[in-house]
Amino acid sequence: MSPADMLSKLQPTSIQISAIQELRENKRQSDYFNHLSAISESIPALGWVTINQDPSHYVKEMNDAGQFYSNRVLKEWKEINKVHVDWVKAWVETLSDLQNYVQNYYSTGLVCYEIRCGTDDFPPSLIQINTPPTTSPSPLL
């Protein structure tokens, strides 16, 4: 996949990340500013697909970037409403799970393979697997 193709495919996600960050900036007076900041600071973790070496470390860095605000939510809301505490714990756990997933399956970065739709373009082994036998089996004696 060319870099231009990759940018094209990632553009919708990039637009949403920017929208999240803009929302945070526009809601500085909100009671939920720390919530928005926790997400805004860590949501770039979704960009791990662009990191070629150790993308799980990048996910961890983004999780850590949001940790300051996550801790503020925990401190601020622990006596007021446990739902906020559960929410922030779930968000941090989601990012930790993403980090583990990336570490286990994409430790050296995302690898893209381009497969075309004609059987002429598939490797012979795939054609053999999906092609029925050309001769009928001989009957058992």
C-alpha positions as a Markdown table, in Angstrom:
| # | Residue | x | y | z |
|---|---|---|---|---|
| 1 | Met | 0.0 | 0.0 | 0.0 |
| 2 | Ser | 1.4 | 3.4 | -0.9 |
| 3 | Pro | 1.8 | 6.2 | 1.6 |
| 4 | Ala | -1.0 | 8.1 | -0.2 |
| 5 | Asp | -3.3 | 5.1 | 0.0 |
| 6 | Met | -2.5 | 4.8 | 3.7 |
| 7 | Leu | -3.2 | 8.5 | 4.3 |
| 8 | Ser | -6.5 | 8.2 | 2.5 |
| 9 | Lys | -7.6 | 5.2 | 4.5 |
| 10 | Leu | -6.6 | 6.8 | 7.8 |
| 11 | Gln | -8.2 | 10.2 | 7.1 |
| 12 | Pro | -11.6 | 9.4 | 8.6 |
| 13 | Thr | -10.0 | 8.3 | 11.9 |
| 14 | Ser | -7.7 | 11.4 | 11.8 |
| 15 | Ile | -10.7 | 13.7 | 11.3 |
| 16 | Gln | -12.4 | 12.1 | 14.3 |
| 17 | Ile | -9.3 | 12.4 | 16.5 |
| 18 | Ser | -9.1 | 16.1 | 15.6 |
| 19 | Ala | -12.7 | 16.6 | 16.4 |
| 20 | Ile | -12.2 | 15.1 | 19.8 |
| 21 | Gln | -9.3 | 17.4 | 20.5 |
| 22 | Glu | -11.2 | 20.4 | 19.3 |
| 23 | Leu | -14.2 | 19.5 | 21.5 |
| 24 | Arg | -11.9 | 19.5 | 24.5 |
| 25 | Glu | -10.5 | 22.9 | 23.6 |
| 26 | Asn | -14.0 | 24.3 | 23.2 |
| 27 | Lys | -15.2 | 22.9 | 26.6 |
| 28 | Arg | -12.6 | 24.3 | 28.9 |
| 29 | Gln | -15.3 | 25.5 | 31.3 |
| 30 | Ser | -17.1 | 22.1 | 31.4 |
| 31 | Asp | -17.4 | 20.1 | 34.6 |
| 32 | Tyr | -16.2 | 17.3 | 32.4 |
| 33 | Phe | -13.1 | 19.0 | 31.1 |
| 34 | Asn | -10.8 | 16.4 | 32.8 |
| 35 | His | -12.8 | 13.6 | 31.2 |
| 36 | Leu | -12.5 | 15.3 | 27.8 |
| 37 | Ser | -8.8 | 15.9 | 28.4 |
| 38 | Ala | -8.2 | 12.2 | 29.4 |
| 39 | Ile | -9.7 | 11.1 | 26.1 |
| 40 | Ser | -8.1 | 13.9 | 24.0 |
| 41 | Glu | -4.6 | 13.3 | 25.3 |
| 42 | Ser | -4.8 | 9.5 | 24.8 |
| 43 | Ile | -6.9 | 9.0 | 21.7 |
| 44 | Pro | -3.9 | 9.5 | 19.3 |
| 45 | Ala | -3.1 | 5.9 | 20.4 |
| 46 | Leu | -5.3 | 4.9 | 17.5 |
| 47 | Gly | -2.5 | 6.1 | 15.3 |
| 48 | Trp | -0.4 | 3.1 | 16.3 |
| 49 | Val | -1.0 | 1.7 | 12.7 |
| 50 | Thr | 1.4 | 4.3 | 11.4 |
| 51 | Ile | 4.3 | 3.3 | 13.7 |
| 52 | Asn | 6.8 | 0.9 | 12.2 |
| 53 | Gln | 8.9 | 0.0 | 15.2 |
| 54 | Asp | 7.3 | -1.1 | 18.5 |
| 55 | Pro | 3.8 | 0.5 | 18.1 |
| 56 | Ser | 2.8 | -0.9 | 21.5 |
| 57 | His | 5.2 | 1.5 | 23.1 |
| 58 | Tyr | 3.4 | 4.3 | 21.3 |
| 59 | Val | 0.1 | 3.2 | 22.6 |
| 60 | Lys | 1.5 | 3.1 | 26.2 |
| 61 | Glu | 2.9 | 6.6 | 25.7 |
| 62 | Met | -0.5 | 7.9 | 24.7 |
| 63 | Asn | -2.1 | 6.1 | 27.6 |
| 64 | Asp | 0.4 | 7.7 | 29.9 |
| 65 | Ala | -0.3 | 11.1 | 28.3 |
| 66 | Gly | -3.9 | 10.9 | 29.4 |
| 67 | Gln | -3.1 | 9.5 | 32.8 |
| 68 | Phe | -2.7 | 13.0 | 34.4 |
| 69 | Tyr | -6.3 | 13.8 | 33.6 |
| 70 | Ser | -7.5 | 10.3 | 34.3 |
| 71 | Asn | -6.1 | 10.7 | 37.8 |
| 72 | Arg | -7.8 | 14.0 | 38.2 |
| 73 | Val | -11.1 | 12.4 | 37.3 |
| 74 | Leu | -10.5 | 9.7 | 39.9 |
| 75 | Lys | -9.6 | 12.2 | 42.6 |
| 76 | Glu | -12.4 | 14.6 | 41.8 |
| 77 | Trp | -15.2 | 12.1 | 41.4 |
| 78 | Lys | -14.4 | 9.2 | 43.8 |
| 79 | Glu | -16.6 | 10.7 | 46.6 |
| 80 | Ile | -19.3 | 12.2 | 44.3 |
| 81 | Asn | -20.2 | 9.6 | 41.7 |
| 82 | Lys | -18.6 | 6.2 | 41.2 |
| 83 | Val | -19.7 | 6.0 | 37.6 |
| 84 | His | -17.0 | 8.5 | 36.7 |
| 85 | Val | -14.4 | 6.3 | 38.4 |
| 86 | Asp | -15.6 | 3.2 | 36.6 |
| 87 | Trp | -15.6 | 5.1 | 33.3 |
| 88 | Val | -12.0 | 6.3 | 33.7 |
| 89 | Lys | -10.9 | 2.8 | 34.8 |
| 90 | Ala | -12.6 | 1.3 | 31.7 |
| 91 | Trp | -10.9 | 3.8 | 29.4 |
| 92 | Val | -7.4 | 3.1 | 30.8 |
| 93 | Glu | -8.1 | -0.6 | 30.6 |
| 94 | Thr | -9.2 | -0.3 | 27.0 |
| 95 | Leu | -5.9 | 1.4 | 26.1 |
| 96 | Ser | -4.0 | -1.2 | 28.1 |
| 97 | Asp | -5.8 | -3.9 | 26.2 |
| 98 | Leu | -5.0 | -2.2 | 22.9 |
| 99 | Gln | -1.4 | -2.0 | 23.9 |
| 100 | Asn | -1.3 | -5.8 | 24.7 |
| 101 | Tyr | -3.0 | -6.6 | 21.5 |
| 102 | Val | -0.6 | -4.5 | 19.4 |
| 103 | Gln | 2.4 | -6.0 | 21.3 |
| 104 | Asn | 1.1 | -9.6 | 20.8 |
| 105 | Tyr | 0.1 | -9.3 | 17.1 |
| 106 | Tyr | 1.9 | -6.3 | 15.6 |
| 107 | Ser | 5.1 | -5.9 | 17.6 |
| 108 | Thr | 7.0 | -4.7 | 14.5 |
| 109 | Gly | 4.2 | -2.6 | 13.1 |
| 110 | Leu | 1.2 | -3.1 | 10.8 |
| 111 | Val | 1.9 | -5.2 | 7.7 |
| 112 | Cys | -0.5 | -4.7 | 4.8 |
| 113 | Tyr | -0.9 | -7.2 | 2.0 |
| 114 | Glu | -2.7 | -6.3 | -1.2 |
| 115 | Ile | -4.7 | -9.2 | -2.6 |
| 116 | Arg | -6.4 | -8.8 | -5.9 |
| 117 | Cys | -9.7 | -10.5 | -6.8 |
| 118 | Gly | -8.8 | -12.6 | -9.8 |
| 119 | Thr | -7.6 | -16.2 | -9.3 |
| 120 | Asp | -4.7 | -15.5 | -11.6 |
| 121 | Asp | -3.3 | -13.2 | -9.0 |
| 122 | Phe | -3.5 | -15.6 | -6.1 |
| 123 | Pro | -0.5 | -17.8 | -5.2 |
| 124 | Pro | -0.8 | -21.4 | -6.6 |
| 125 | Ser | -1.3 | -22.8 | -3.1 |
| 126 | Leu | -4.5 | -20.8 | -2.6 |
| 127 | Ile | -5.8 | -21.8 | -6.0 |
| 128 | Gln | -5.2 | -25.5 | -5.2 |
| 129 | Ile | -7.0 | -25.3 | -1.8 |
| 130 | Asn | -10.1 | -23.7 | -3.3 |
| 131 | Thr | -10.3 | -25.6 | -6.6 |
| 132 | Pro | -12.3 | -28.8 | -6.7 |
| 133 | Pro | -10.5 | -31.9 | -8.0 |
| 134 | Thr | -10.7 | -32.3 | -11.8 |
| 135 | Thr | -11.0 | -36.1 | -11.7 |
| 136 | Ser | -13.4 | -38.1 | -9.7 |
| 137 | Pro | -11.9 | -40.4 | -7.1 |
| 138 | Ser | -11.7 | -44.1 | -8.1 |
| 139 | Pro | -14.3 | -46.3 | -6.4 |
| 140 | Leu | -13.2 | -48.5 | -3.6 |
| 141 | Leu | -12.9 | -52.2 | -4.4 |
